[in-house]
Amino acid sequence: MKTTLIMALVLGLVGFLAGDIYAQTDEDHEFEKFDGMKDGEKFPIWSSAGSIGYSATGKRINTSTLTGDFNLSRFGKWTNSILSSGITYGDVMYPGGSPIINANSYFGKYKFEGYLMQNKKPYLWTMLGADSDEFLGYWGRYIAEAGLGYSFFGTSDAVLKTEVGYAFVDTNWINKVEIEDGEFHYWDPTHNGLARLIASIPIKSYILFAEEATYRHNIDDEDDYSVESDTSLSFKLTGNLSFKTLYSITYANVPGPVEELDPYGNVVTYPYDDDGDPLTPDVEVDGLVPADRVAYTWTNALVISFF
């Protein structure tokens, strides 16, 4: 808890002090949601883009993978609204076997930013989101966040923001976890402090670098914290078509339990005496192991900007 509070105070202080150091740039960049944004153009500015990809192999081992995302944003004079969603699903089939799921995740979130000054630097924000990832051990994770943010560059095309705040996270685990000593539950609500860094920097008129990193720390458990990072480079190909390479990584210091798998992706089972009677046959139960602390996804996709 002390670590979270110290980090929140430091980032908040740095954000406000930096407002006196950085001068607002007037450079004209032409990329994605800032395309056509010139001096004097009036808000609101709408932006919408989506991508979908599918790959399959038909060799000795068959695989198929589907990925997709959609983003809708409205940038106003005093407020910003950002809606985003995505899905990743895939399976693999070994010779003579049935398809085995090897990727199953999705997310959706809505974020609102309300600015306190016309230069769009200090602001209040709130976000609602939900996601699911079978191979991180949960069917649903529901998040409600709110806090204070600071935008270093204000209304410039370049974006550099820091945010601090509170996050309520309620996780619906696939397998029961120990919430308290001797008590196991599927649902695990937590209260967290958070710090976030957001950057979107046009390198050229046709290249955009973007980064969003979030740190959450459970206020009631100093060992329970996580870090999420999305790093991307986008290259404009035509007016409405871009190529994006995205690397996402998640670190959870206390990962949830998942089913133990053999080298071929099958669930490992163990005999268990469920009724305590040695004369009755044992039942087979799935073995559980902690999920990996580090999980990553590397996505390459064509992105279509609708407006």
N, C-alpha and C positions, 0 to 999 in steps of 0.2 A: 504493500500500500504506500509506504514511504517513497519507494522508487517511482511509482506512478505519479504521485503528487509533485515530486521534485521535477520530473520530466515535463509535466503539464505546465508548471510555473515557468520553467526555463524557456520552453517553446513559446509560450504566450508572451513573455517579456521580450524575447528576441524578435517575434513578429511585429510588435508595436514599435520597438526601437528602430527596426529596419525601415519602417516607413519614412523616417527622417533621413535615411542614408541613400535609399534607392530613388533615382529620378524616373519619372514616368517616360517611357519611350514613345516616339511618334512614328516608328518604322511601320511601313505597310507590308504585311505578309499576306500571302494568298494560300490558305490551306484550310480544308474542311469547313468547320463552322465559322471561320473567320473569312471565308472566301467572299471577296467583294466588300469587306468592311473598311470603309474609308472615313476620313475625318468629316464630321458633320452628318454621317448617316444616323438615322434615328432608330432607337429601340422600339419594339422588341426585335430580336434576331432569332429566327427559328433554325434548327438544325436537325436533320434526321439521316441516319445511316444504318445499314444492316449488312450482314455477311452470312453465308451458309456454305459449308464444305462437306464433301463426302468422299471417302476413300475405301477401296476394297481390294483384297487379294484373293486369288483363286488357286493358290499353289497347294502343296501338301498340307499346310496349315492355312485355313481360311480366316480372314479378318475383315471387319467392316467397322467404320467409324464415321459418326456424324457430329459436326460442330456447327454452331450458329449463334449469332447475337444480334440484338437490335437496340438502338439508342435514339432517344428523342429529347431534344433540349430546347428551352426557351430562355434567352438572355434578355432581361428587361433592364430598365434604367435603375430600378431599385431592388429587383428580385431576380433570381435565377431558379429555374426548375429543370431537373435532370432526371430522366427515366431511362433505365437500362435493364437488359435481361440477356440471358444466354443459356445454352445447353450443350453438353457433351455426352455422347452415348456411343458405346462400341462393344463388340463381342469378338471372340476368337473361337474357332472350332478345330479341334485336333482330329487326326484320322480316325474315323469310326465313332466319333463322339458327337455330342450335342453342343450347340452354341453355348459358350460360357461368357457372361458379361464381364468385361474388363474395364469399363468406364461408364459411370452413370452419375452425372451431376447436372444441376441447373441452378440458376439464381435469378432474382428479380429485386430491384430496389428503386426507391424514389427519394430524391434529395431536394430540399428547398433551402435556398440561401436568401436572407433578407439583409440588405446593406444599410449601414448606419450613416454613411456620408455619400455625397454625390460622386466622389472619386472612386467609389466601389473598392475600398480597402478594408476597413473593419466591418465584420458582418456576424450575424447570428445564423446558425444553421440547424437543421434537423433532418434525420434520415430514417426511413422505414425500409426493412429488407427481409427477404427470406431466401434460403438456399438449402440444397440437399446434396449430399455426397456419400453414396453407399460405401465407397472404399476408404472414407475417413471415419465411418462408423455411425453416421446419423441420417435419419430420414428427413428431418427438418431442423433448421436453425432459424429462429425468428429474432430479429434485431430491431431495437428502437434506440436511436442516438440523438443527442442534442449537445450544442456547445457553442463556443466562440471561435471565430476564424479571422485570419488576416491575409489579404491579398497584396503581395509586395508591389505588383505592377499595375494594380487598379484596372482601368479600362483598356490597357494595352493588349495587343494580340498575344504576347507572351504571358504565361500564367505561372505563378509561383505562390502557393498558399501553404499556410500552416494552420492546423486546427487542433483544439483540445476540447475535451468534454466528457460526457458520461454515456455509457452504453449498457442497456439492459439486454441480455442475451439469454434466450430460453431454447435449450437443445433437446430434441426428441431423439434419443439414442436408439439404435437398432437393438442393441443388447443392454441389459440393465447395468448401471454403473453405481458405485458406492458413493452416495451423496453425503451421508454421515456415517459414523462408526456403526457398522453392522446393519445399515439400512441401504437397500438397493432400489433404484427407481429408473424408469425410462426417461422421465422428464428432469431436466437439470437447469433451473433458472439461476443466473448469476448477475451480480452488479459489478460493472467494470469501469475503470478510468481508461481513457484512450488519448492517443496523439496520432495525428495524420499529416503527411506531407503530400502535396499535389503539385505536379509540374507538367506544363505543356509548352514546349519551346520550339518554334519554327527555326530550323537550322538553315534551310534554303527556302525558296518559294515553293518547292515541291517535296520537302522532307520535314516531317514533324516528329520530335521526340516527346514521349509522354511517360510519366511515372506517377504511381499512387501507392504509397506505403502506409499501412495502418498497424499500430501497436495497441493491443488491449491487455489489461491486467486485472484479474479478478481481485476486487477489494478485500474479499474474505479469505483468500488463499494466495499467499505470496509465491507459491510454486506454479500457479495456474496463469499462464500468459501465452499470448500468440502474436505472431507477426505475419502480415499478408502483404505481398508486393506484386504489382503489375507493371512491367516495363515493356514499352513498345516503340517501334520505329514504323512510320507510315510514309509511303512514297506515292505521290500523285502520278497517275498514269495518263488520265484524261480529265476532263472537267468534272465528271461525276464518279470516276473509277479510281480506286487507290489499292495499293498492296500493303498489307500490314503484317508484321511479324511481332508476336506477343509472347513474352515469357512471364508466366505466373508462378509464384512460389509461396507456399504456406508453411510456417513453422508453428507447431503446437507443443508446448512443453509438457502438457498432460493430455496425450492423445486418448481417444475413445477406444473401446474394445471392438475388434473385428474378427470375423471367422478365419481360422487358420487354414491356409491353402497348401496343397502339395505342389510339386514342380510343374504339374500340368493344369493348375488352376482349379482343381477339385477340392471341395471342403473336407477337411480332415475330421473324422468322428472317433469318439472313444466310448467304450462300454461304461455304463453307469448304473449302479444299483439304486433305482429311484424309490423303491418301497422298503428297502432295508431287509428284505426277505431273501436269504441266500438260495432258496429253493425255486424262486421265480427267475426267469431269464432277465439278463440286464438289457437296458435300452441303450440305443446309440444316441449320443449327444454331440453337438458340434463343439470342437475345440476353439477357444478364444485366445487371442493374443492382442497386445496393444498395437494400434495402427502406427505406421511410421511417423516419427515426429516431423519429418520434412517430406512434402509432396510438391511436385511441380508439373506444369503443363506448358508445352511449347506449341503455339498455334501459328500457322501461316495461312492467310486468307485474302481473297479479293473483297474489297469493301465498296458497296454502292451507296453513294450519297443521294438521297431522294430530293432534298431541298436544303 
